[in-house]
Amino acid sequence: MGKRITIDPITRIEGHLRIDVEVDGGSVKNSWSSGQMFRGIEEILKGRDPRDAWLFTQRFCGVCTTVHAIASVRAVENALGLEIPINAQYIRNVIVAAHCLHDHIVHFYHLSALDWVDVVSALDADPAKTAALAESLSPWPRNGQKDMEAVKARLKGFVAGGQLGIFTNGYWGHPAMKLPPEVNLLAVAHYLQALEYQQKANKVVAILGSKTPNIQNLAVGGVANPINLDNQSAINMEKLFMMKGLLEEVRDFVQQVYVPDVAAIGAMYAPWLGYGAGVTNYLAVPDLPLDTKGTKFDLPGGTIFDGDLAGVKTINSFQDPYFRDNVSESIAHAWYQGDWDRHPFDEDTVPNYTDFDPEKKYSWVKAPRFQGHPMQVGPLAQVLVGYASGHELIKKYADQVLATAGAIAKTKLGPAVLHSTLGRHAARAIRTAVMGDLALKHLGLLIENIGKGDVATFVPPTFPAGEQRGFGFHEAPRGTLSHWVVIRDGKIANYQAVVPSTWNAGPRDEKGQKGPYEAALVGNPIADAEKPLEVLRTVHSFDPCLACAIHTVDVEGNEISRVRTL
């Protein structure tokens, strides 16, 4: 008889997520994804001024504040048919690109790399060999032997003093850990360096947004940033070139450290290119608009079904009916009143908690669908859509990552290997490299437009009588995010957010179709049921995003072990 393993909560994420898996013969046979926290901001927003919604929606999440602010103002602008000044588009674009750079770096190094890197094993590494390996992968100036010796000495001091800190409770020595000590030492060194560079990206968000998290500069109609090259309180040349310098430093770290690290670790865990595909329907939305209407973009959007890249269908504008008309959510297995499948404009959010029952209701997360299909969202979706549609930067960096990983693994790798647990990490690295280039491009576009004498950043909205409906989307770090608003006589009548982790973490729908987490876990190996590291690998590859303790239970629900983990 197989074992039921319950991991509650999943750690190194943001929020409260429970994963249940049935394991038999050393692999996962079935799984359930359960969101363990109710989100009620949709109800709080009813009756409020639509111009205030973005301030509330940032509180959906403690990490993804910026992205909800952007999606919210876009939804209200969409409902009003409001165009915003091109400077406002560029300022928003630089903010979301910098936020993305920060987020992706943090995800790989600080939230998920410890699923693959055995930190304690790094104490057995030869720093000279580590440096030689690192220098063979990239010209990063902080990969020298002295740098590696310093990191090893620092780590040795942690261990000797019993002060491993956040590394204390990892699955060190787990049979699924395969990296040699030298690669583990390199990863620890870059983990520490990444703490610096994610901060540099976040400084750009703070410069334009006034603070982060919870930026303060947005408005329905544009941004609240004045442009005055002679005023220290406004956007001026000093701030513009400060941001340029920060973004160049982050871009170099991404290209010379993050991308090679992902390629190298992926090549050394090649079997994991065969695990974790799950749902191979993909959804991404276009972003980084290049015009005031939202009809030209620097990031591609579209859908792919059944992994068929040749059948990509693009999403082309902020008004695209293909996206607007085909999103729905099911509550067949979610703790809400009723048993419906509805379009977001027609949804309600009435909580109705019952016990966890895998055959009935077992999650606070709804189950989004596109044309009735579960869809995987995230960097992998956008990379595949971009690759299939010939996006120049995505193809450039995807080919680079696949070639580097293939050279290390001594095999030729094509885009098909991206349908996997490790493929999601590779795609996130590819997207980060793309965003590094585009952040600088859009900052340059802003500087160029200011140079023409254009300093407009805002147009005032007006709210007509009657009802308006609008949707706003944003390709957030975790994937497709959309906000849906119904406005009546200038007040919010209904508000729904369909967020990336709802698409990916959602439960089964009324047809029994698994959500992407659930589907991706089936077939994963489990070497040790009391230390289900492999479950964490696949779930973390989607980038849910907080931490506590793990326990496992048998099929009768009895606890068989309790472990603390990162």
ROZAKOL-567041 format. One record per residue (C-alpha): residue in one letter; y, z, x; residue number from 1. Coordinates in Angstrom, 1 decimal, padded with zeros to 4 digits, m for minus. Each point is the difference from the previous one (the first is absolute). Layout:
<sites>
  kolvex      py      pz      px  vopa
       A       Y       Z       X   NUM
...
</sites>
This chain:
<sites>
  kolvex      py      pz      px  vopa
       M   000.0   000.0   000.0     1
       G   003.5  m000.9   001.2     2
       K   002.8   002.5   000.6     3
       R   003.3   000.2  m001.8     4
       I   002.9   000.7   002.5     5
       T   003.3   001.2  m001.3     6
       I   003.0  m000.2   002.3     7
       D   002.9   001.9  m001.7     8
       P   002.6  m000.4   001.1     9
       I   000.0  m003.0   002.3    10
       T   002.2   001.0   002.9    11
       R   002.5  m001.7   002.3    12
       I   001.5  m001.7  m003.1    13
       E   002.9   000.7  m002.3    14
       G  m001.0   001.5  m003.4    15
       H  m003.2   001.3  m001.5    16
       L  m003.1  m002.2   000.1    17
       R  m003.6   000.8  m000.7    18
       I  m002.8  m002.4   001.0    19
       D  m003.6   000.4  m001.3    20
       V  m002.8  m002.1   001.5    21
       E  m003.7  m000.2  m000.5    22
       V  m001.9  m000.5   003.3    23
       D  m003.5  m001.1   000.3    24
       G  m001.8  m001.4   003.1    25
       G   003.0   000.6   002.2    26
       S   002.5  m002.1  m002.0    27
       V   002.3   000.3  m003.0    28
       K  m001.6  m001.3  m003.3    29
       N   002.7   001.0  m002.5    30
       S   003.5   001.5   000.1    31
       W   002.9   001.4  m002.1    32
       S   003.6   000.3   000.9    33
       S   002.0   002.7  m001.8    34
       G   003.7   000.7   000.2    35
       Q   000.4   003.8  m000.4    36
       M   003.7   000.2  m000.8    37
       F   002.0  m001.0  m003.1    38
       R   003.1  m002.0   000.4    39
       G   002.5   000.6  m002.9    40
       I   003.3  m001.5   001.2    41
       E  m000.4  m002.9  m002.5    42
       E   000.4   002.5  m002.8    43
       I   003.0   001.7   001.7    44
       L   001.8  m003.4   000.2    45
       K   000.0  m000.7  m003.7    46
       G   003.5   000.2  m001.5    47
       R   001.7  m000.1   003.4    48
       D   002.6  m002.5   001.4    49
       P  m001.9  m002.8   001.7    50
       R   002.4   000.2   002.9    51
       D  m001.4   003.4   000.8    52
       A  m003.7  m000.9  m000.1    53
       W  m000.3  m000.8   003.8    54
       L   001.0   003.5   000.9    55
       F  m002.8   001.4  m002.1    56
       T  m002.7  m002.5   001.0    57
       Q   000.4   000.8   003.7    58
       R  m001.6   003.3  m000.9    59
       F  m003.3  m001.7  m001.0    60
       C  m001.0   000.5   003.5    61
       G   001.0   002.1   003.0    62
       V  m000.6  m002.9   002.4    63
       C   000.7  m003.2  m001.9    64
       T   003.5   000.9  m001.3    65
       T   001.9  m003.0   001.2    66
       V  m002.4  m002.5  m001.5    67
       H   000.2   001.5  m003.5    68
       A   003.8   000.0   000.2    69
       I   000.0  m003.8   000.9    70
       A  m002.5  m000.9  m002.8    71
       S   002.0   002.1  m002.6    72
       V   003.3  m001.7   000.6    73
       R  m001.6  m003.4   000.0    74
       A  m001.6   000.8  m003.3    75
       V   003.3   000.9  m001.7    76
       E   001.7  m003.0   001.7    77
       N  m002.8  m002.3  m001.3    78
       A   000.5   001.4  m003.6    79
       L   003.7  m000.8   000.2    80
       G  m000.3  m003.3   001.8    81
       L   002.2   001.3   002.7    82
       E   000.5  m001.7   003.4    83
       I   001.0   002.2   002.9    84
       P   002.1  m001.0   003.0    85
       I  m001.9  m001.5   003.0    86
       N   001.2   002.8   002.2    87
       A  m001.7   002.5  m002.3    88
       Q  m003.2  m002.0   000.2    89
       Y   000.1   000.0   003.8    90
       I   000.8   003.8   000.2    91
       R  m002.9   000.8  m002.4    92
       N  m002.2  m002.3   002.1    93
       V   000.8   001.7   003.3    94
       I  m000.7   003.4  m001.7    95
       V  m003.4  m001.0  m001.4    96
       A  m001.0  m001.8   003.2    97
       A   000.9   003.1   002.1    98
       H  m001.8   002.3  m002.4    99
       C  m003.0  m002.2   000.2   100
       L  m000.1   000.1   003.8   101
       H   000.2   003.8  m000.1   102
       D  m002.7   000.2  m002.7   103
       H  m002.5  m002.4   001.6   104
       I   000.3   001.6   003.4   105
       V  m000.5   003.5  m001.5   106
       H  m003.0  m001.2  m002.0   107
       F  m002.0  m001.4   002.8   108
       Y   000.7   002.5   002.8   109
       H   000.6   003.3  m001.9   110
       L  m002.0  m000.4  m003.2   111
       S  m003.0  m002.2   000.7   112
       A  m000.6  m000.6   003.7   113
       L  m001.7   003.4   000.2   114
       D  m002.8  m001.5  m002.1   115
       W  m000.9  m002.2   003.0   116
       V   001.3   001.9   003.0   117
       D  m001.9   003.0   001.5   118
       V   002.9   002.0   001.4   119
       V  m002.1   002.5   001.9   120
       S  m002.0  m002.8   001.6   121
       A   003.2  m001.1   001.7   122
       L  m000.3   003.0   002.4   123
       D  m002.9  m001.9   001.7   124
       A   002.2  m003.1   000.6   125
       D   001.0  m001.4   003.4   126
       P   003.8  m000.5  m000.3   127
       A  m000.1  m002.9   002.5   128
       K  m002.6  m001.9  m002.1   129
       T   002.0   000.7  m003.1   130
       A   003.2  m001.4   001.6   131
       A  m001.9  m003.1   001.2   132
       L  m001.3  m000.6  m003.5   133
       A   003.4   000.5  m001.6   134
       E   001.7  m002.3   002.5   135
       S  m002.5  m002.7  m000.7   136
       L   000.9   000.1  m003.7   137
       S   003.8   000.0   000.2   138
       P   003.1   000.4   002.3   139
       W   001.0   003.3  m001.6   140
       P   001.8   002.0   002.7   141
       R  m001.3   003.4  m001.0   142
       N  m003.7  m001.0   000.6   143
       G  m000.1   001.0   003.7   144
       Q  m002.4   002.3   001.7   145
       K   002.5   002.8   000.3   146
       D   000.7  m000.2  m003.8   147
       M  m003.7   000.3  m000.7   148
       E  m000.4   002.9   002.5   149
       A   002.8   001.9  m001.7   150
       V  m001.5  m000.5  m003.5   151
       K  m003.4   001.2   001.2   152
       A   001.5   003.0   001.7   153
       R   001.9   000.8  m003.2   154
       L  m003.1  m000.3  m002.1   155
       K  m002.0   002.1   002.4   156
       G   002.6   002.7  m000.3   157
       F  m000.3  m000.1  m003.8   158
       V  m003.8   000.4   000.2   159
       A   000.1   002.7   002.6   160
       G   002.5   002.0  m002.0   161
       G  m001.9  m000.5  m003.2   162
       Q   003.1  m001.7  m001.4   163
       L  m001.2  m003.4  m001.1   164
       G   002.4   000.2  m002.9   165
       I  m000.4  m002.8  m002.5   166
       F  m003.0  m001.2   002.1   167
       T  m001.9   003.2  m000.6   168
       N  m002.2  m000.9  m002.9   169
       G  m001.0  m003.6   000.7   170
       Y  m003.6  m001.3  m000.1   171
       W  m000.1  m000.1   003.8   172
       G  m003.5  m001.0   001.3   173
       H  m000.9  m001.6  m003.3   174
       P  m002.8  m002.6   000.4   175
       A   002.3  m002.6  m001.6   176
       M   002.6   000.4   002.9   177
       K  m000.7  m002.9   002.4   178
       L   003.1  m000.4   002.3   179
       P  m000.4   000.7   003.7   180
       P   002.1   002.9   001.4   181
       E   002.5  m002.4   001.6   182
       V   000.8  m001.7  m003.3   183
       N   000.3   003.5  m001.6   184
       L   002.5   001.1   002.6   185
       L   002.0  m003.1  m000.5   186
       A   000.1   000.5  m003.7   187
       V   001.1   003.7   000.5   188
       A   002.8  m001.2   002.3   189
       H   001.2  m002.5  m002.6   190
       Y  m000.3   002.5  m002.8   191
       L   002.6   002.1   001.8   192
       Q   002.2  m002.9   000.8   193
       A  m000.2  m001.2  m003.6   194
       L   001.7   003.3  m001.1   195
       E   003.1  m001.3   001.8   196
       Y   000.1  m003.5  m001.3   197
       Q  m000.6   000.7  m003.6   198
       Q   003.0   002.3   000.2   199
       K   002.1  m002.8   001.4   200
       A  m000.9  m002.2  m003.0   201
       N   000.9   002.8  m002.4   202
       K   003.4   000.4   001.6   203
       V   000.9  m003.5  m001.2   204
       V  m000.9   001.1  m003.6   205
       A   002.2   003.1   000.4   206
       I   002.9  m002.0   001.4   207
       L   000.2  m002.3  m003.0   208
       G  m001.5   002.4  m002.6   209
       S   002.1   003.0   001.0   210
       K  m003.2   002.1   000.2   211
       T  m003.8  m000.4  m000.1   212
       P  m002.2   000.7  m001.9   213
       N   001.9  m000.5  m003.3   214
       I   002.6  m002.6   001.1   215
       Q   003.4   000.3  m001.7   216
       N   001.6  m003.4   000.4   217
       L  m001.5  m002.1  m002.9   218
       A   001.6  m000.9  m003.2   219
       V  m000.9  m002.3  m002.9   220
       G   002.2  m002.9   001.0   221
       G  m000.5   000.3   003.8   222
       V   000.6   002.7   002.5   223
       A   002.7   002.7   000.5   224
       N   000.5  m000.9   003.7   225
       P   003.6  m001.1   000.7   226
       I   000.4  m002.5   002.8   227
       N   003.1   000.6   002.2   228
       L  m000.3  m000.9   003.7   229
       D   003.0   002.3   000.7   230
       N  m001.3   003.1  m001.8   231
       Q  m002.4   002.5   001.5   232
       S  m001.2   001.0  m003.5   233
       A  m001.0  m003.5  m001.0   234
       I  m002.4  m002.6   001.3   235
       N   001.6  m001.1   003.3   236
       M  m001.0  m001.8   003.1   237
       E  m001.0   003.2   001.8   238
       K  m002.5   000.8  m002.7   239
       L  m001.2  m003.5  m000.3   240
       F  m000.8  m000.2   003.7   241
       M  m001.4   003.5   000.1   242
       M  m002.5  m001.2  m002.6   243
       K  m000.7  m003.2   002.0   244
       G  m000.9   002.1   003.0   245
       L  m002.3   002.3  m001.9   246
       L  m001.8  m002.9  m001.8   247
       E  m000.5  m001.8   003.3   248
       E  m001.7   003.1   001.5   249
       V  m002.2   000.4  m003.0   250
       R  m000.9  m003.7   000.0   251
       D  m001.1   000.2   003.7   252
       F  m002.2   003.1  m000.7   253
       V  m001.6  m001.8  m002.9   254
       Q  m000.7  m003.2   002.0   255
       Q  m001.1   001.6   003.2   256
       V  m001.7   003.2  m001.2   257
       Y  m000.9   000.0  m003.7   258
       V  m001.4  m003.6  m000.3   259
       P  m002.1   000.2   003.2   260
       D  m001.3   003.4  m000.9   261
       V  m001.2  m001.1  m003.4   262
       A  m001.6  m003.1   001.4   263
       A  m001.8   001.9   002.7   264
       I  m001.2   002.8  m002.2   265
       G  m001.1  m002.5  m002.6   266
       A  m002.0  m002.0   002.5   267
       M  m001.8   003.2   001.2   268
       Y  m001.0   000.8  m003.5   269
       A  m001.0  m003.5  m000.9   270
       P  m002.7   001.1  m002.6   271
       W   002.9   001.4  m002.1   272
       L   001.2  m003.6  m000.6   273
       G  m003.0  m000.2  m002.3   274
       Y   000.7   003.2  m002.1   275
       G   002.6   000.8  m002.6   276
       A   000.9  m003.4  m001.5   277
       G  m000.4   001.1  m003.7   278
       V   002.3  m001.8  m002.3   279
       T   001.0  m003.4   001.5   280
       N   002.6  m000.8  m002.6   281
       Y   003.4   000.4   001.7   282
       L   003.6   000.4  m001.4   283
       A   003.2  m000.1   002.0   284
       V   003.6  m000.5  m001.0   285
       P   002.7  m001.8   001.9   286
       D   002.7   002.0   001.7   287
       L   003.0   000.0   002.3   288
       P   002.1  m002.3  m002.3   289
       L   002.2  m002.5   001.7   290
       D   002.3  m000.7  m003.0   291
       T   001.8   001.9  m002.7   292
       K  m002.4  m001.1  m002.8   293
       G  m003.3   001.0   001.7   294
       T  m001.5  m003.5   000.1   295
       K  m000.3  m000.5   003.8   296
       F  m001.9   002.6   002.2   297
       D  m001.1   000.7   003.5   298
       L  m003.2   001.6  m001.1   299
       P  m002.5  m001.8  m002.1   300
       G  m001.6   001.1  m003.3   301
       G  m002.9  m001.3  m002.1   302
       T  m003.6   000.6  m001.2   303
       I  m003.4  m000.8   001.5   304
       F  m003.2   000.4  m002.1   305
       D  m003.5   000.6   001.4   306
       G   001.2  m000.3   003.6   307
       D   000.8  m003.8  m000.5   308
       L   003.0  m000.6   002.3   309
       A   000.1  m003.6  m001.0   310
       G   000.7   001.1  m003.6   311
       V   003.1   002.0   000.8   312
       K   002.6  m000.1  m002.8   313
       T   003.5   001.0   001.0   314
       I   002.6   002.3  m001.6   315
       N   003.4  m001.5   000.5   316
       S   002.8   002.0  m001.4   317
       F   001.2   003.4  m001.4   318
       Q  m000.3  m001.6  m003.4   319
       D  m003.4  m001.6   000.4   320
       P  m001.9   000.0  m003.3   321
       Y  m003.4  m000.3   001.7   322
       F   000.5   003.5   001.3   323
       R   002.0   001.4  m003.0   324
       D  m002.6  m001.1  m002.6   325
       N  m003.3   000.9   001.7   326
       V   000.2   003.6   001.0   327
       S  m001.7   002.6  m002.2   328
       E  m001.4   003.6   000.3   329
       S  m003.1   001.5  m001.5   330
       I  m000.5   003.7  m000.7   331
       A  m003.7  m000.2  m001.0   332
       H  m000.8   002.4   002.8   333
       A   003.3   001.7   000.5   334
       W   001.3   003.3  m001.4   335
       Y   002.4  m001.4  m002.5   336
       Q   000.0  m000.1  m003.8   337
       G  m001.8  m003.0  m001.4   338
       D  m002.3  m002.7   001.3   339
       W   002.3  m003.0   000.5   340
       D   000.7  m002.8   002.3   341
       R   003.7  m000.9  m000.2   342
       H   002.9  m001.9   001.7   343
       P   002.3   002.5   001.8   344
       F   002.9  m000.7  m002.5   345
       D  m002.3   001.2  m002.8   346
       E  m001.6   003.0   001.8   347
       D   000.5   003.7  m000.6   348
       T  m000.8   002.9   002.3   349
       V  m001.4   002.8  m002.2   350
       P  m002.2   002.3   002.1   351
       N  m003.4   001.1  m001.5   352
       Y  m002.0   001.9   002.7   353
       T  m003.7   000.5  m000.4   354
       D  m002.7   001.0   002.6   355
       F  m001.0  m002.4   002.7   356
       D  m002.6  m002.2  m001.6   357
       P  m001.0  m003.2   002.0   358
       E  m001.3  m001.6  m003.2   359
       K   003.2   000.7  m001.9   360
       K   003.4   001.1   001.3   361
       Y   000.3   001.1   003.6   362
       S   003.5  m000.8   001.4   363
       W   003.7   000.3  m000.6   364
       V   000.4  m003.5   001.5   365
       K   000.0  m002.9  m002.4   366
       A  m001.9  m003.2   000.7   367
       P   002.4  m003.0   000.6   368
       R  m001.3  m003.5  m000.6   369
       F   001.3  m003.5   000.6   370
       Q  m001.3  m002.4  m002.6   371
       G  m002.7   002.6  m000.6   372
       H  m001.1   000.2   003.6   373
       P   000.2   002.9   002.5   374
       M   002.2  m001.0   002.9   375
       Q   000.2   001.3   003.5   376
       V   003.6   000.4   001.2   377
       G   001.5   000.9   003.3   378
       P   000.6  m001.7   003.4   379
       L  m003.3  m001.8  m000.2   380
       A   000.9  m001.6  m003.2   381
       Q   003.4  m001.2   001.3   382
       V  m001.5  m001.2   003.3   383
       L  m002.8  m002.0  m001.8   384
       V   002.5  m001.5  m002.4   385
       G   002.4  m000.8   002.9   386
       Y  m002.8  m001.5   002.1   387
       A  m001.3  m002.1  m002.9   388
       S   003.5  m001.3  m000.8   389
       G   000.9  m000.8   003.6   390
       H   002.6   002.8   000.6   391
       E   001.0  m000.7   003.7   392
       L   000.4   003.6   001.2   393
       I  m003.1   001.3  m001.8   394
       K  m002.1  m002.8   001.5   395
       K   001.4   000.6   003.5   396
       Y  m000.8   003.7   000.1   397
       A  m003.3  m000.3  m002.0   398
       D  m001.3  m002.5   002.5   399
       Q   001.2   002.2   002.9   400
       V  m001.8   003.1  m001.3   401
       L  m003.2  m001.9  m000.8   402
       A   000.0  m001.7   003.4   403
       T   000.6   003.2   001.9   404
       A  m002.7   001.9  m001.9   405
       G  m002.4  m003.0   000.4   406
       A   000.6  m000.1   003.7   407
       I  m000.8   003.7   000.4   408
       A  m003.1  m000.3  m002.3   409
       K  m001.0  m003.3   001.7   410
       T  m000.2  m001.9  m003.3   411
       K   002.2  m002.2  m002.1   412
       L   001.6   001.7  m003.0   413
       G   001.5  m001.7  m003.0   414
       P   002.0   001.3  m003.0   415
       A  m003.2   000.7  m001.9   416
       V  m000.6   003.2   002.1   417
       L   003.2   001.4  m001.5   418
       H  m001.8   000.7  m003.3   419
       S  m001.1   003.4   001.4   420
       T   000.9   003.6   000.8   421
       L   001.2  m001.1   003.5   422
       G   001.6  m003.1  m001.4   423
       R   002.4   002.1  m002.0   424
       H   001.1   001.7   003.3   425
       A   000.3  m003.4   001.7   426
       A   002.1  m001.4  m002.9   427
       R   002.3   003.0   000.1   428
       A   000.6  m000.6   003.7   429
       I   000.7  m003.7  m000.7   430
       R   002.4   000.9  m002.7   431
       T   001.8   002.5   002.2   432
       A   000.5  m002.6   002.7   433
       V   001.4  m002.4  m002.7   434
       M   002.3   002.7  m001.3   435
       G   001.2   000.8   003.5   436
       D   001.3  m003.6   000.4   437
       L   001.3  m000.2  m003.6   438
       A   001.9   003.3   000.2   439
       L   002.0  m001.4   002.9   440
       K   000.4  m003.3  m001.7   441
       H   001.5   001.6  m003.2   442
       L   002.3   002.2   002.1   443
       G   001.2  m003.1   001.7   444
       L   000.6  m001.7  m003.3   445
       L   002.1   002.9  m001.1   446
       I   002.0  m000.1   003.2   447
       E   000.5  m003.7  m000.4   448
       N   001.1   000.2  m003.6   449
       I   002.5   002.9   000.8   450
       G   001.3  m002.3   002.8   451
       K   000.9  m002.5  m002.7   452
       G   002.3   002.5  m001.7   453
       D  m002.3   001.0  m002.8   454
       V  m000.1   003.8  m000.5   455
       A  m001.1   000.1  m003.7   456
       T  m002.9   002.5  m000.6   457
       F   000.1   000.7  m003.8   458
       V   000.6  m001.5  m003.4   459
       P   000.4   002.4  m003.0   460
       P  m002.7  m000.3  m002.7   461
       T   000.6  m000.1  m003.7   462
       F  m002.4   001.1  m002.7   463
       P   000.0  m002.0  m003.2   464
       A  m001.1   001.4  m003.4   465
       G  m003.5  m000.5  m001.1   466
       E  m003.2  m000.2   002.2   467
       Q  m000.5  m001.4   003.5   468
       R  m003.3   000.0   001.9   469
       G  m000.2  m000.3   003.7   470
       F  m002.4   000.3   002.9   471
       G   000.6   000.4   003.7   472
       F  m002.5  m000.4   002.8   473
       H  m000.1   000.8   003.7   474
       E  m002.8  m000.6   002.6   475
       A  m000.1   003.6   001.2   476
       P  m001.9   001.2   003.1   477
       R  m003.0   000.7  m002.2   478
       G   000.3  m003.2  m002.0   479
       T   001.3  m001.3  m003.3   480
       L   002.3   002.4  m001.8   481
       S   001.6  m000.8  m003.4   482
       H   002.3   001.9  m002.3   483
       W   000.3  m000.9  m003.7   484
       V   002.9   001.1  m002.2   485
       V   000.9  m000.4  m003.6   486
       I   003.7   000.7  m000.7   487
       R   001.4   000.5  m003.5   488
       D   003.8   000.3  m000.6   489
       G   000.6   001.0   003.7   490
       K  m002.8   002.6   000.2   491
       I  m003.5   000.0   001.3   492
       A  m002.5  m000.3  m002.9   493
       N  m003.1  m000.5   002.2   494
       Y  m000.7   000.1   003.8   495
       Q  m003.3  m000.7   001.8   496
       A  m000.8  m000.3   003.7   497
       V  m003.1  m001.9   001.1   498
       V  m000.3   001.1   003.6   499
       P  m002.1  m001.2   003.0   500
       S  m002.4   003.0   000.0   501
       T  m000.4  m000.4  m003.8   502
       W  m001.3  m003.6   000.7   503
       N  m002.3   001.2   002.8   504
       A  m001.0   003.6  m001.1   505
       G  m000.4  m000.7  m003.7   506
       P  m003.2   000.8  m001.8   507
       R  m002.3  m002.3  m001.9   508
       D   001.4  m001.9  m003.0   509
       E  m001.4  m000.5  m003.5   510
       K  m002.3  m002.7   001.5   511
       G  m001.4   002.3   002.6   512
       Q   001.7  m001.9   002.8   513
       K   000.5   002.3   003.1   514
       G   003.4   000.4   001.6   515
       P   000.4  m001.1   003.6   516
       Y  m000.7   003.4   001.6   517
       E  m003.1   000.4  m002.0   518
       A  m001.3  m003.5   000.7   519
       A   000.9   000.1   003.7   520
       L  m002.0   003.2   000.6   521
       V  m003.3  m001.4  m001.4   522
       G  m002.2  m001.0   002.9   523
       N   001.8   002.1   002.6   524
       P  m002.3   001.8   002.5   525
       I  m000.1   003.8   000.0   526
       A  m001.4   001.5   003.2   527
       D   000.4   003.6  m001.0   528
       A   000.5   001.0  m003.6   529
       E   001.6   003.3   001.1   530
       K   002.6  m001.9   002.0   531
       P   000.7  m003.1  m002.1   532
       L   002.3  m001.6   002.6   533
       E  m000.8  m003.5  m001.2   534
       V   001.3   000.6  m003.5   535
       L   003.3   001.1   001.6   536
       R   000.1  m003.2   002.1   537
       T  m000.1  m002.3  m003.0   538
       V   002.3   002.1  m002.3   539
       H   002.6   000.4   002.8   540
       S  m000.1  m003.7   000.7   541
       F   001.8  m000.5  m003.3   542
       D   002.7   002.5   001.0   543
       P   000.1   002.5  m002.8   544
       C   002.2   002.4   001.5   545
       L  m000.6   005.8   000.8   546
       A  m002.5   002.6   001.1   547
       C  m002.1   003.1  m000.8   548
       A  m003.8   000.6   000.1   549
       I  m003.2  m001.9  m000.6   550
       H  m003.2   001.1  m001.7   551
       T  m003.2  m001.7  m000.9   552
       V  m002.4   000.6  m002.9   553
       D  m003.5  m001.1  m000.8   554
       V  m000.9  m002.0  m003.2   555
       E  m000.2   003.3  m002.0   556
       G   003.5   000.9   001.0   557
       N  m000.9   002.8   002.4   558
       E   002.1   000.3   003.1   559
       I  m002.0  m000.8   003.1   560
       S   002.7   000.3   002.6   561
       R   003.7   000.5   000.5   562
       V   002.0  m001.3   002.8   563
       R   003.6  m000.2   000.9   564
       T   001.3  m003.3   001.3   565
       L   003.2  m001.7   001.0   566
</sites>
